[in-house]
Amino acid sequence: MEGFAIYIFVIGEIIDSYLNYNIASLERIRKVITANQTFVIFTFICESLVLLVKAY
């Protein structure tokens, strides 16, 4: 369930950075890059766990 919460947080950050017009463009770019990197790490961890379970 923790993974789902992280996923929702990352997706929320991406949507917030696109829709929030009160923040500067540079801050929007930073949020998207941070959310994207977090999503890539989360996806890698999930794939690693699946492969680990599959190996055993």
Secondary structure in CASP SS format (residue, H / E / C, confidence):
PFRMAT SS
TARGET T0000
AUTHOR 0000-0000-0000
METHOD secondary structure of the structure
MODEL  1
M C 1.00
E H 1.00
G H 1.00
F H 1.00
A H 1.00
I H 1.00
Y H 1.00
I H 1.00
F H 1.00
V H 1.00
I H 1.00
G H 1.00
E H 1.00
I H 1.00
I H 1.00
D H 1.00
S H 1.00
Y H 1.00
L H 1.00
N C 1.00
Y C 1.00
N C 1.00
I C 1.00
A C 1.00
S H 1.00
L H 1.00
E H 1.00
R H 1.00
I H 1.00
R H 1.00
K H 1.00
V H 1.00
I H 1.00
T H 1.00
A H 1.00
N H 1.00
Q H 1.00
T H 1.00
F H 1.00
V H 1.00
I H 1.00
F H 1.00
T H 1.00
F H 1.00
I H 1.00
C H 1.00
E H 1.00
S H 1.00
L H 1.00
V H 1.00
L H 1.00
L H 1.00
V H 1.00
K H 1.00
A H 1.00
Y C 1.00
END
